Amino acid sequence: MKKLSLLLFLIGFNFVFAQIQTTETSPPQGSLGKGQKSYQSAEYPGGISKLRVDISEKINLKRLKGLKGRFYSQAKFSVNTEGEIENIVVTGENIDFNNEVERAINH
C-alpha cells in the first residue's frame, strides 16, 4: 500500500512540476547594455524527473502515523536567483503528509 501511495504521489508531482518548454533566441554577443544581467531559466540538475526522485527519497513515511488509503499533496515553490527554494505552499488532505513533503523540499 505504501508503494502504491508513493507511486500516486510521484504521479502527482508530474502534474505539479510540469514545465512548458519554450525556445528563446539569445541576443547577439555583446548586445547587453552596461550593467544589464543575463538570466537563465532555473533547471534542476538532472531535470524534473530527478527532482521528483530526490524529493520522494527524502520523504520519511515512518514519521507519519495512521496513514490509510490513498493520499497526495501538491507542492508549489519558487526558486530565487541564487538557486534557493522559497515560497513553498503544500496542499492536500493530510496535514502531516503535507508537512513531511514541505520538510523534504526544504531539506
MODELLER restraints for C-alpha pairs under 7 A, 6 or more apart:
rsr = mdl.restraints
at = mdl.atoms
rsr.add(forms.Gaussian(group=physical.xy_distance, feature=features.Distance(at['CA:5:A'], at['CA:70:A']), mean=5.78, stdev=0.5))
rsr.add(forms.Gaussian(group=physical.xy_distance, feature=features.Distance(at['CA:5:A'], at['CA:71:A']), mean=6.60, stdev=0.5))
rsr.add(forms.Gaussian(group=physical.xy_distance, feature=features.Distance(at['CA:9:A'], at['CA:72:A']), mean=5.43, stdev=0.5))
rsr.add(forms.Gaussian(group=physical.xy_distance, feature=features.Distance(at['CA:10:A'], at['CA:52:A']), mean=6.64, stdev=0.5))
rsr.add(forms.Gaussian(group=physical.xy_distance, feature=features.Distance(at['CA:12:A'], at['CA:74:A']), mean=6.85, stdev=0.5))
rsr.add(forms.Gaussian(group=physical.xy_distance, feature=features.Distance(at['CA:13:A'], at['CA:52:A']), mean=6.54, stdev=0.5))
rsr.add(forms.Gaussian(group=physical.xy_distance, feature=features.Distance(at['CA:13:A'], at['CA:74:A']), mean=6.90, stdev=0.5))
rsr.add(forms.Gaussian(group=physical.xy_distance, feature=features.Distance(at['CA:16:A'], at['CA:74:A']), mean=6.30, stdev=0.5))
rsr.add(forms.Gaussian(group=physical.xy_distance, feature=features.Distance(at['CA:16:A'], at['CA:75:A']), mean=6.75, stdev=0.5))
rsr.add(forms.Gaussian(group=physical.xy_distance, feature=features.Distance(at['CA:44:A'], at['CA:51:A']), mean=6.53, stdev=0.5))
rsr.add(forms.Gaussian(group=physical.xy_distance, feature=features.Distance(at['CA:55:A'], at['CA:104:A']), mean=5.84, stdev=0.5))
rsr.add(forms.Gaussian(group=physical.xy_distance, feature=features.Distance(at['CA:55:A'], at['CA:105:A']), mean=6.13, stdev=0.5))
rsr.add(forms.Gaussian(group=physical.xy_distance, feature=features.Distance(at['CA:58:A'], at['CA:104:A']), mean=5.22, stdev=0.5))
rsr.add(forms.Gaussian(group=physical.xy_distance, feature=features.Distance(at['CA:59:A'], at['CA:100:A']), mean=6.34, stdev=0.5))
rsr.add(forms.Gaussian(group=physical.xy_distance, feature=features.Distance(at['CA:59:A'], at['CA:101:A']), mean=6.36, stdev=0.5))
rsr.add(forms.Gaussian(group=physical.xy_distance, feature=features.Distance(at['CA:59:A'], at['CA:104:A']), mean=5.59, stdev=0.5))
rsr.add(forms.Gaussian(group=physical.xy_distance, feature=features.Distance(at['CA:64:A'], at['CA:96:A']), mean=6.58, stdev=0.5))
rsr.add(forms.Gaussian(group=physical.xy_distance, feature=features.Distance(at['CA:64:A'], at['CA:97:A']), mean=6.91, stdev=0.5))
rsr.add(forms.Gaussian(group=physical.xy_distance, feature=features.Distance(at['CA:71:A'], at['CA:93:A']), mean=6.85, stdev=0.5))
rsr.add(forms.Gaussian(group=physical.xy_distance, feature=features.Distance(at['CA:71:A'], at['CA:94:A']), mean=6.95, stdev=0.5))
rsr.add(forms.Gaussian(group=physical.xy_distance, feature=features.Distance(at['CA:72:A'], at['CA:92:A']), mean=5.92, stdev=0.5))
rsr.add(forms.Gaussian(group=physical.xy_distance, feature=features.Distance(at['CA:73:A'], at['CA:90:A']), mean=6.46, stdev=0.5))
rsr.add(forms.Gaussian(group=physical.xy_distance, feature=features.Distance(at['CA:73:A'], at['CA:91:A']), mean=5.45, stdev=0.5))
rsr.add(forms.Gaussian(group=physical.xy_distance, feature=features.Distance(at['CA:73:A'], at['CA:92:A']), mean=4.33, stdev=0.5))
rsr.add(forms.Gaussian(group=physical.xy_distance, feature=features.Distance(at['CA:73:A'], at['CA:98:A']), mean=5.96, stdev=0.5))
rsr.add(forms.Gaussian(group=physical.xy_distance, feature=features.Distance(at['CA:74:A'], at['CA:90:A']), mean=5.51, stdev=0.5))
rsr.add(forms.Gaussian(group=physical.xy_distance, feature=features.Distance(at['CA:74:A'], at['CA:91:A']), mean=5.27, stdev=0.5))
rsr.add(forms.Gaussian(group=physical.xy_distance, feature=features.Distance(at['CA:74:A'], at['CA:92:A']), mean=6.31, stdev=0.5))
rsr.add(forms.Gaussian(group=physical.xy_distance, feature=features.Distance(at['CA:75:A'], at['CA:88:A']), mean=6.90, stdev=0.5))
rsr.add(forms.Gaussian(group=physical.xy_distance, feature=features.Distance(at['CA:75:A'], at['CA:89:A']), mean=5.64, stdev=0.5))
rsr.add(forms.Gaussian(group=physical.xy_distance, feature=features.Distance(at['CA:75:A'], at['CA:90:A']), mean=4.29, stdev=0.5))
rsr.add(forms.Gaussian(group=physical.xy_distance, feature=features.Distance(at['CA:75:A'], at['CA:91:A']), mean=6.51, stdev=0.5))
rsr.add(forms.Gaussian(group=physical.xy_distance, feature=features.Distance(at['CA:76:A'], at['CA:88:A']), mean=5.70, stdev=0.5))
rsr.add(forms.Gaussian(group=physical.xy_distance, feature=features.Distance(at['CA:76:A'], at['CA:89:A']), mean=5.20, stdev=0.5))
rsr.add(forms.Gaussian(group=physical.xy_distance, feature=features.Distance(at['CA:76:A'], at['CA:90:A']), mean=6.42, stdev=0.5))
rsr.add(forms.Gaussian(group=physical.xy_distance, feature=features.Distance(at['CA:77:A'], at['CA:85:A']), mean=6.65, stdev=0.5))
rsr.add(forms.Gaussian(group=physical.xy_distance, feature=features.Distance(at['CA:77:A'], at['CA:86:A']), mean=6.00, stdev=0.5))
rsr.add(forms.Gaussian(group=physical.xy_distance, feature=features.Distance(at['CA:77:A'], at['CA:87:A']), mean=5.21, stdev=0.5))
rsr.add(forms.Gaussian(group=physical.xy_distance, feature=features.Distance(at['CA:77:A'], at['CA:88:A']), mean=4.33, stdev=0.5))
rsr.add(forms.Gaussian(group=physical.xy_distance, feature=features.Distance(at['CA:77:A'], at['CA:89:A']), mean=6.30, stdev=0.5))
rsr.add(forms.Gaussian(group=physical.xy_distance, feature=features.Distance(at['CA:78:A'], at['CA:85:A']), mean=5.75, stdev=0.5))
rsr.add(forms.Gaussian(group=physical.xy_distance, feature=features.Distance(at['CA:78:A'], at['CA:86:A']), mean=5.27, stdev=0.5))
rsr.add(forms.Gaussian(group=physical.xy_distance, feature=features.Distance(at['CA:78:A'], at['CA:87:A']), mean=5.78, stdev=0.5))
rsr.add(forms.Gaussian(group=physical.xy_distance, feature=features.Distance(at['CA:79:A'], at['CA:85:A']), mean=4.63, stdev=0.5))
rsr.add(forms.Gaussian(group=physical.xy_distance, feature=features.Distance(at['CA:79:A'], at['CA:86:A']), mean=6.10, stdev=0.5))
rsr.add(forms.Gaussian(group=physical.xy_distance, feature=features.Distance(at['CA:90:A'], at['CA:98:A']), mean=5.76, stdev=0.5))
rsr.add(forms.Gaussian(group=physical.xy_distance, feature=features.Distance(at['CA:90:A'], at['CA:102:A']), mean=6.53, stdev=0.5))
rsr.add(forms.Gaussian(group=physical.xy_distance, feature=features.Distance(at['CA:91:A'], at['CA:98:A']), mean=6.32, stdev=0.5))
rsr.add(forms.Gaussian(group=physical.xy_distance, feature=features.Distance(at['CA:92:A'], at['CA:98:A']), mean=6.31, stdev=0.5))
